[in-house]
Amino acid sequence: MNVGEAMTPRSDVVTVELPGTRDDVLEYLQERSFSSVPVIKHTDEGEQFRGLISRDDLIENPDEDQLALLMREVPSTTQDATIEEAASLMVESGTRRVPVVDGRLEGIVTVTDVIRAIADGDAEGSTAVGDLAARDVNTTHDQVPLTVAERELYYANLPYAVVLDDAGEMDGVLTEVDIIDVARVVEGEADTGDSIADDDDDWKWESIKAVGKRYLPTRNVEIPAAPVAEFMTADVVTVSGTKTAKEAAQMMLRNDIEQIPLVSGDELTGIVRDINLLEALR
């Protein structure tokens, strides 16, 4: 299968245009749950692709407002490339969306496009997910304030955390999309305030006091400090190690998720991320 058959064509690709501000991107990340947005610029020669802006770019550069300084260059592909070549490029470069460029932006091929190809049998999907799963699982506690959990995801450089209860059992899954969905944009306020916890709260640690202050220049973003349990997905979809990559891909598409906890009986043994399924195509 070629990239041209799997990609989203330019006519359906949402973009932001230079010059612009981070407010333009935040709208798409919050309302449509995109992981990144392509940046274009109109010139005398026509439309030119300039780069991508992701959720991480906004979070990691809280004091920058201009799209030109927030965006990053990413590798591109062509319509004639195979879906396996696109998957390898995503894994090697650590990106979830690869622009399809031939002089101009022709479309975007995403991790989800590759997952769909696996689910439909257009790419290899016979590998058992037990052989693909990551065994190191990022976790948090269901009573951790969301502000703290957001920092945990940031420092782990992962988009998810499996949420555990007091007994150490899986209670849910929290993703960065869950956090973005409830982030509140505060207009015209110089400071959102420390929103982690009360002074006597067990979770108020000196080292993270400032976590409650999150900025987007010209707009401030406040993340709720309520426990993770209020924002996580409690009805967790799981998979066993004997399921194939094709079956896991179908589960991801059906449930609109990017990762599935791997279990053996009632025991959590790993995590199967969509990027793990791509590794089977390399």
C-alpha positions in Angstrom: 0.0 0.0 0.0 1.3 3.4 -0.9 1.2 6.6 1.2 -1.0 8.2 -1.5 -3.7 5.6 -0.8 -3.6 6.0 2.9 -3.0 9.8 3.5 -5.5 12.5 4.2 -5.5 14.7 1.0 -4.6 18.4 1.2 -8.2 19.4 0.7 -9.1 17.8 4.0 -6.0 18.8 6.0 -6.5 21.5 8.7 -3.6 23.9 8.7 -2.5 27.1 10.4 -0.9 30.0 8.5 2.1 32.2 9.1 2.1 34.7 10.6 -0.1 33.6 13.5 -0.2 32.9 17.2 -0.5 29.9 19.5 -4.2 30.7 20.0 -4.8 29.5 16.5 -3.3 26.1 17.2 -4.9 25.7 20.7 -8.3 25.8 19.1 -7.6 22.6 17.1 -5.7 20.8 19.8 -8.6 21.3 22.3 -11.7 21.1 20.1 -10.5 18.4 17.7 -8.0 16.6 19.8 -5.3 16.8 17.1 -1.8 15.9 18.2 -0.2 18.4 15.8 -1.1 20.9 13.1 0.8 21.7 9.8 2.0 25.2 9.3 1.9 26.8 5.8 2.8 30.2 4.4 1.3 31.8 1.2 4.0 33.3 -1.0 4.2 34.6 -4.6 5.1 31.0 -5.6 2.0 29.7 -3.9 1.4 27.7 -0.7 4.6 26.5 1.1 4.8 23.9 3.9 6.9 25.2 6.7 6.6 22.7 9.6 4.4 21.3 12.4 3.3 22.5 15.8 2.4 19.8 18.3 0.9 19.8 21.8 4.4 19.3 23.2 5.6 22.4 21.4 3.0 24.5 23.1 3.7 23.0 26.5 7.5 23.1 26.3 7.6 26.8 25.1 5.1 28.5 27.4 6.6 32.0 26.9 6.5 31.9 23.1 3.5 33.2 21.1 4.5 33.3 17.5 3.9 30.3 15.3 7.2 30.8 13.4 9.1 30.3 16.6 6.9 27.4 17.9 6.9 25.2 14.8 9.5 22.6 14.1 10.8 21.1 10.9 9.9 17.5 10.4 10.8 14.9 7.8 8.4 14.5 4.8 7.5 11.7 2.4 5.9 11.3 -1.0 2.8 9.7 -2.3 4.8 6.9 -3.9 6.4 5.8 -0.7 5.1 2.6 0.9 3.1 2.7 4.1 6.0 0.6 5.7 8.5 3.3 4.8 6.2 5.9 6.3 5.9 3.9 9.5 9.6 3.5 9.7 10.0 7.3 9.3 7.5 8.0 12.1 9.3 5.6 14.5 12.8 6.9 13.7 11.8 10.6 13.9 9.4 10.3 16.8 6.6 12.1 15.0 3.0 11.1 14.6 2.2 13.0 11.4 4.4 13.1 8.3 3.7 15.7 5.6 3.4 14.4 2.1 5.3 17.0 0.1 6.2 17.3 -3.6 7.0 20.9 -4.0 3.9 21.7 -2.1 1.8 20.1 0.7 -0.2 17.3 -0.9 -1.5 15.7 2.3 -0.7 14.2 5.7 -0.1 10.6 6.6 -0.5 9.9 10.3 0.0 7.1 12.8 -3.8 6.5 12.6 -3.6 6.0 8.9 -0.9 3.3 9.4 -3.0 1.7 12.1 -6.0 1.7 9.8 -3.9 0.0 7.1 -2.9 -2.7 9.7 -6.5 -3.1 10.8 -7.7 -3.5 7.2 -5.1 -6.0 6.3 -3.2 -3.6 4.0 -0.1 -3.8 6.2 1.5 -6.6 8.2 -0.5 -7.3 11.3 0.2 -10.9 12.3 2.7 -10.2 15.1 1.5 -11.0 18.6 1.1 -7.8 20.6 2.9 -9.5 23.5 6.0 -9.3 21.4 5.5 -5.6 20.7 4.3 -4.2 24.0 6.4 -1.9 26.2 6.9 -3.5 29.6 7.7 -0.2 31.4 4.3 1.3 32.1 3.9 5.0 33.1 1.6 5.2 36.1 0.0 7.7 38.4 -2.4 7.5 41.4 -6.1 8.2 41.2 -5.9 10.9 43.9 -3.0 12.8 42.4 -4.1 16.4 41.4 -4.4 16.7 37.7 -1.8 19.5 37.7 0.8 17.1 39.2 -0.2 14.3 36.7 0.3 16.7 33.8 3.8 17.3 34.9 4.4 13.6 35.3 3.4 13.0 31.7 5.6 15.9 30.6 8.7 14.6 32.4 8.0 11.0 31.3 7.7 12.3 27.7 4.6 10.1 27.3 1.0 10.9 26.3 -0.6 8.6 28.9 -0.5 7.2 32.4 -2.2 4.1 33.7 -4.1 5.2 36.9 -3.7 3.0 40.0 -5.8 2.9 43.1 -4.6 2.5 46.8 -4.2 -1.3 46.2 -2.0 -0.8 43.2 -4.7 -2.0 40.9 -5.5 -0.4 37.5 -8.3 2.1 38.0 -8.3 3.9 34.7 -6.2 5.6 32.0 -5.3 9.3 31.8 -4.1 10.9 28.5 -2.8 14.3 27.5 -6.0 14.7 25.5 -8.0 14.4 28.7 -5.9 17.2 30.2 -6.2 19.5 27.2 -10.0 18.9 27.1 -10.4 20.4 30.6 -7.7 23.1 30.5 -9.4 26.5 31.0 -8.4 29.5 29.0 -8.3 32.6 31.3 -8.6 35.9 29.4 -6.9 39.0 30.7 -5.4 37.6 33.9 -1.8 38.1 34.6 -1.6 35.0 36.9 -3.9 32.0 37.2 -2.7 31.4 40.8 -1.3 28.4 42.6 -4.0 25.8 41.9 -2.4 22.6 43.2 -3.8 22.2 46.7 -4.5 23.8 50.0 -1.5 24.4 52.3 -2.3 21.3 54.4 -2.9 19.0 51.5 -0.6 16.0 51.4 0.1 16.6 47.7 1.5 20.1 48.1 5.2 19.7 47.7 7.6 22.6 47.6 9.2 21.3 44.4 6.0 21.5 42.4 4.3 24.6 43.9 4.5 26.4 40.6 2.9 23.6 38.5 -0.5 25.3 38.9 0.7 28.3 36.9 0.6 27.4 33.2 0.9 30.2 30.6 0.0 30.7 27.0 1.1 34.3 26.2 -1.8 36.7 25.7 -3.9 33.9 27.2 -3.4 31.9 30.4 -4.3 28.3 30.8 -5.4 26.9 34.1 -5.4 23.1 34.7 -7.9 21.9 37.3 -6.3 20.7 40.5 -9.0 18.1 41.3 -7.9 14.4 41.5 -7.0 12.4 38.4 -10.0 10.1 39.1 -12.4 12.9 38.0 -10.8 13.1 34.5 -9.5 9.7 33.6 -11.2 7.0 31.5 -12.4 4.5 34.0 -13.8 1.9 31.5 -10.5 0.7 30.3 -10.1 -1.4 27.1 -7.4 -4.1 27.6 -5.7 -6.6 25.4 -3.9 -10.0 26.0 -0.5 -10.8 24.7 -1.8 -13.4 22.3 -3.9 -10.9 20.2 -2.4 -9.9 16.9 -1.3 -6.4 15.9 -4.2 -6.4 13.5 -6.7 -7.1 16.3 -5.1 -4.5 18.5 -5.3 -1.9 15.7 -9.0 -2.7 15.2 -9.6 -2.2 18.9 -7.8 1.2 18.8 -9.8 2.5 15.9 -13.1 1.2 17.3 -12.5 2.8 20.7 -10.6 5.9 19.4 -7.6 5.3 21.7 -3.8 5.4 21.1 -2.8 2.8 23.8 -4.1 -0.3 25.3 -2.9 -1.8 28.6 -1.6 -5.4 28.2 -2.9 -7.8 30.8 -2.4 -11.4 31.8 -5.6 -12.4 33.7 -6.1 -9.4 36.1 -2.4 -8.4 36.1 -1.1 -5.4 34.2 2.0 -6.6 32.3 2.7 -3.8 29.8 1.2 -1.3 27.4 0.6 -1.5 23.7 0.8 1.9 22.0 -0.1 2.6 18.4 3.6 3.4 17.8 4.5 -0.1 19.0 2.3 -1.6 16.2 4.3 0.5 13.7 7.5 -1.0 14.9 6.3 -4.4 13.5 6.4 -2.9 10.0 10.1 -1.9 10.0 
